[in-house]
Amino acid sequence: MTHVVTDNCIKCKYKDCVEVCPVDCFYVGENMLVIHPDECIDCGVCVPECPAVAIFPDSDIPSESHWFELNRKFAGLWPNITKKGEPPGDADAWNGAPNKFAKHFSSKPGDG
């Protein structure tokens, strides 16, 4: 099992989860984070740290969801991130906004 970063991380990217991850399995894109499913040890310490409530066990994600594969794909393309850093200045305004993936997801890498 692994954990999966989902829609609400887009444009929020708070990075609190990165700081507590014991295996450094987070990868950073231009406007969201993902978890590498082969590196995650399913400890769950990242879940309560996410102010955007965007991280879930893969068992809680519907099987038809694209989130597991999206995390896998972009964890292989984006740089690893191990330090918290600052979230975007407008993160709080985006937190909870609906349907962010279709309009706002960026496949560009972020700064690791």
C-alpha positions in Angstrom: 0.0 0.0 0.0 0.9 3.6 -0.5 -0.5 7.0 0.0 -1.6 9.2 -2.9 -1.7 13.0 -3.3 -5.0 14.2 -4.9 -6.7 17.2 -6.5 -6.7 19.6 -3.5 -2.9 19.8 -3.5 -3.0 21.6 -6.9 -2.2 25.3 -6.4 -2.0 24.8 -2.6 1.3 22.8 -2.3 1.7 23.5 1.4 4.6 21.1 1.8 4.1 20.3 5.5 3.9 16.7 4.5 7.4 16.7 3.1 9.0 17.7 6.4 7.6 14.6 8.3 8.2 11.9 5.6 10.8 9.4 7.0 11.6 8.1 3.5 11.6 11.3 1.4 9.1 10.0 -1.1 7.6 13.3 -2.2 8.3 14.8 -5.6 7.5 18.4 -6.6 5.8 19.8 -9.7 5.1 23.3 -10.6 1.9 23.5 -8.6 1.5 20.2 -6.7 3.3 17.4 -5.0 3.1 13.6 -5.6 4.2 10.5 -3.7 6.3 7.8 -5.3 4.3 4.6 -4.6 7.4 2.4 -4.6 9.1 4.5 -2.0 6.2 5.2 0.4 6.2 2.9 3.4 2.5 3.6 4.2 3.3 5.0 7.6 0.6 7.8 7.2 2.5 10.5 9.1 2.0 12.9 6.1 -1.8 12.6 6.2 -2.5 14.8 9.3 0.2 17.2 8.3 -1.6 18.2 5.1 -3.6 21.4 5.6 -5.3 20.8 2.3 -6.5 17.3 3.2 -5.1 16.1 -0.1 -3.3 12.9 0.9 -5.1 9.5 1.2 -4.3 5.8 1.5 -4.5 4.3 -2.0 -7.2 2.0 -0.6 -9.4 5.0 -0.1 -9.1 6.1 -3.7 -11.6 4.6 -6.2 -10.1 2.1 -8.5 -11.1 4.1 -11.6 -9.4 7.2 -10.3 -6.3 8.5 -12.2 -4.6 9.7 -9.0 -2.5 6.6 -8.3 -1.1 6.5 -11.8 -0.6 10.3 -11.9 1.5 10.0 -8.6 3.5 7.2 -10.1 4.2 8.9 -13.4 5.2 12.3 -12.1 7.2 10.9 -9.2 9.4 9.5 -12.0 9.7 12.8 -13.8 9.7 15.6 -11.1 12.6 16.3 -8.6 12.5 14.9 -5.1 11.7 17.4 -2.3 12.9 16.9 1.2 12.4 20.3 2.9 9.2 22.1 3.6 9.7 25.5 2.0 7.0 28.2 1.5 3.7 27.4 -0.1 2.4 29.7 -2.9 1.2 33.0 -1.6 -2.4 32.3 -2.7 -2.5 28.7 -1.4 -5.2 29.5 1.2 -7.4 30.9 -1.5 -7.1 27.7 -3.6 -7.6 25.3 -0.6 -10.9 23.5 -1.2 -11.6 24.9 -4.6 -13.4 22.2 -6.7 -12.2 20.5 -9.8 -8.8 21.9 -9.9 -7.2 19.1 -12.0 -8.9 19.8 -15.3 -8.1 23.5 -15.3 -5.0 24.0 -13.2 -2.8 20.9 -13.1 0.7 21.5 -14.5 2.9 18.6 -15.6 6.0 20.9 -15.4 8.5 20.1 -12.7 9.0 22.3 -9.7 12.0 23.2 -7.6 13.4 20.3 -5.5 
